[in-house]
Amino acid sequence: MGFEAEWLAARAPYDEAALDPGATAAIRAWAEHLPSDRPAVVVDLGSGTGVALARVRRWLGPRRMLAYAVDQDADLLARAAPLVPQGDGSRVMPIVGDLLLPLEALGGPPDGTVDLVVGHALADLLPLDRLATRVADMLRPGGQAHLALVYDGQTAFASRDDPDLPQCDKPVVAAFHRHMDLPSSSIPGYGGSTAGRRLGAALVAAGLEVMADAPSVWDVRAGDGPGGLGVLARLIRFVAESAREVGGVPSGDLARWEEECRAALAAGTLTVRVGHRDLLARKPEPR
């Protein structure tokens, strides 16, 4: 589906609604004990337009924030800073570069000095072991990482009037997952369609303590209005294109799947549930 600003904006309300409230409450409680004589150091990996940083700003309450928005897309990063209120002295520093490399050489924080690392809707696109190690290296002892909206291999289209529609949903979604997993043939440990189920183990292997690993589910309905209609139409197109590219579904079945989904969308009855996991981890204090 790409990383166009329009898509990121369309999905943002569903991301927000899906976030595990237990994890976000734990971050708020933890933030109350951060030192008040310095800003909280935050790194947002795969920051895009800065939506996750705007969430973090709310979670930190009145505390100042020195945030580093890290992404490989400079055009998206140009939109990040305005989303974060900075009247209290908080700052957002954009960094264009590789998410899996140390940031200090690019003007970012030294390893071992970051209070909070966030990465939302990110881990399925990266090798999980390298991501977990990079996060662990960045955090100071006692620091936390919120890796949320990590896809876990659960997507199901349905119609409110006929829960069995579309008839060939499972084969199409299976092909969609095969397409997601194509990079795993050349990238060891790639997240892909099962990232949500495997990330916790990768974080533990990197020396972090997983404090929360909870479901985080999109529930998108045609009746949600223009936003829901737009997200559903884009999901139908992307899943169909992925399945067509990777093969394995008879062309007639795939065409029928698209037709049934679009008919249910036009009738206002289509729904889709997309499963993710939200993980909250911390770097242990030295004994």
Residue pairs with C-beta under 8 A, 6 or more apart in sequence:
1 7
1 234
1 235
1 238
3 48
3 73
3 76
5 48
5 49
5 76
5 79
7 234
8 48
8 49
8 51
8 76
9 49
10 227
10 230
10 231
10 234
11 121
11 231
12 51
13 227
14 218
14 219
14 220
14 231
15 51
15 120
15 121
15 149
15 218
16 55
17 218
17 219
18 149
18 216
18 217
18 218
18 219
18 276
18 278
19 55
19 148
19 149
19 216
19 278
20 148
20 212
20 214
20 215
20 216
20 278
22 212
22 214
23 146
23 148
23 212
23 214
23 278
23 279
23 280
24 55
24 59
24 146
26 211
26 212
26 280
27 56
27 59
27 116
27 144
27 146
27 280
28 59
28 61
30 144
31 40
31 59
31 60
31 61
31 63
31 116
32 61
34 40
34 60
34 63
34 115
36 63
38 64
39 63
39 64
39 65
39 66
39 89
39 90
39 91
40 60
40 63
40 64
40 65
40 66
40 115
40 116
41 66
41 68
41 109
41 113
41 114
41 115
41 116
42 53
42 56
42 60
42 65
42 66
42 67
42 68
42 114
42 115
42 116
42 117
42 118
43 67
43 68
43 70
43 103
43 108
43 109
43 114
43 116
43 117
43 118
43 138
44 50
44 52
44 53
44 56
44 67
44 68
44 69
44 70
44 80
44 117
44 118
44 119
45 70
45 99
45 117
45 118
45 119
45 122
45 131
45 135
46 70
46 71
46 99
46 119
46 120
46 121
46 122
46 125
47 53
47 69
47 70
47 71
47 76
47 77
47 80
47 94
48 71
48 73
48 76
48 77
48 80
49 76
49 79
49 80
49 83
50 69
50 77
50 79
50 80
50 81
50 82
50 83
50 84
50 92
51 83
51 120
52 118
52 119
52 120
53 67
53 69
53 80
53 83
53 84
53 92
53 118
54 83
54 84
55 118
55 120
56 65
56 67
56 116
56 118
57 65
57 84
57 85
57 90
62 88
64 88
64 89
64 90
65 84
65 90
65 91
66 90
66 91
66 93
67 84
67 90
67 91
67 92
67 93
68 92
68 93
68 94
68 95
68 103
68 108
68 109
69 77
69 80
69 81
69 92
69 93
69 94
69 95
70 95
70 97
70 99
70 103
70 108
71 77
71 80
71 94
71 95
71 96
71 99
72 96
72 97
72 98
72 99
73 96
74 94
74 96
77 94
77 95
77 96
78 94
80 92
80 94
81 92
81 94
84 90
84 92
86 92
93 107
93 108
95 103
95 106
95 107
95 108
96 106
97 103
97 106
99 122
99 126
99 131
99 134
100 126
100 127
100 130
100 131
100 134
101 134
102 108
102 111
102 137
103 109
103 138
104 110
104 111
109 138
111 137
111 138
112 137
112 138
112 139
112 140
113 138
113 140
114 138
114 139
114 140
114 143
115 139
115 140
115 143
115 144
116 143
116 144
116 145
116 146
117 135
117 138
117 139
117 143
117 144
117 145
117 146
118 145
118 146
118 147
118 148
119 131
119 135
119 145
119 146
119 147
119 148
120 146
120 147
120 148
120 149
121 148
121 149
121 150
121 151
121 276
122 131
122 147
122 149
122 150
123 131
123 147
123 150
123 191
123 195
123 196
123 199
124 150
124 151
124 180
124 191
124 192
124 193
124 195
124 196
125 191
126 190
126 191
127 187
127 188
127 189
127 190
127 191
128 189
128 190
128 191
128 195
128 198
128 199
128 202
129 188
129 189
129 202
129 205
129 206
130 189
131 147
131 191
131 199
131 202
132 199
132 202
132 203
132 205
132 206
132 208
133 206
135 145
135 147
135 203
135 206
135 208
135 281
136 203
136 206
136 207
136 208
136 283
139 145
139 208
139 282
139 283
140 283
141 283
141 284
141 285
141 286
142 282
142 283
142 285
143 282
143 283
144 211
144 280
144 281
144 282
144 283
145 203
145 208
145 279
145 280
145 281
145 282
145 283
146 278
146 279
146 280
147 199
147 203
147 278
147 279
147 281
148 216
148 276
148 278
148 279
149 216
149 276
149 278
150 191
150 195
150 196
150 199
150 216
150 276
150 277
150 278
150 279
151 180
151 191
151 193
151 195
151 196
151 274
151 275
151 276
152 194
152 195
152 196
152 197
152 215
152 275
152 276
152 277
153 177
153 193
153 194
153 196
153 197
153 275
154 217
154 273
154 274
154 275
155 173
155 176
155 239
155 272
155 273
155 274
155 275
156 169
156 173
156 272
156 273
157 165
157 166
157 169
157 173
157 235
157 236
157 261
157 270
157 271
157 272
158 164
158 165
158 169
158 270
158 271
158 272
158 273
159 165
159 166
159 260
159 264
159 267
159 269
159 270
159 271
160 221
160 269
160 270
160 271
161 264
161 267
161 269
165 260
165 264
166 172
166 256
166 257
166 260
166 261
166 264
167 256
167 257
167 260
168 249
168 253
168 254
168 256
168 257
169 257
171 248
171 249
171 253
172 239
172 240
172 243
172 249
172 253
172 254
172 257
173 239
174 248
175 242
175 243
175 246
175 247
175 248
175 249
176 193
176 239
176 242
176 243
176 246
177 192
177 193
178 246
178 248
179 242
179 243
179 245
179 246
180 192
180 193
180 242
181 190
181 192
181 193
182 246
183 190
183 192
184 190
184 192
189 202
191 198
191 199
196 275
196 276
196 277
197 277
199 277
199 279
200 210
200 213
200 277
200 279
203 210
203 279
203 281
204 210
207 283
207 284
208 281
208 282
208 283
208 284
209 281
209 282
209 283
209 284
210 279
210 280
210 281
211 280
211 281
211 282
212 278
212 279
212 280
213 277
213 278
213 279
214 277
214 278
214 279
215 275
215 276
215 277
215 278
216 275
216 276
216 277
216 278
217 273
217 274
217 275
217 276
218 272
218 273
218 274
218 275
218 276
219 271
219 273
220 228
220 231
220 232
220 235
220 271
220 272
220 273
220 274
221 228
221 270
221 271
222 228
222 229
222 232
222 264
222 265
222 267
222 268
222 269
222 270
222 271
223 268
229 265
232 265
232 270
232 272
233 262
233 265
235 272
235 274
236 258
236 261
236 262
236 265
240 254
240 257
240 258
243 249
243 254
244 251
244 254
249 257
261 270
264 270
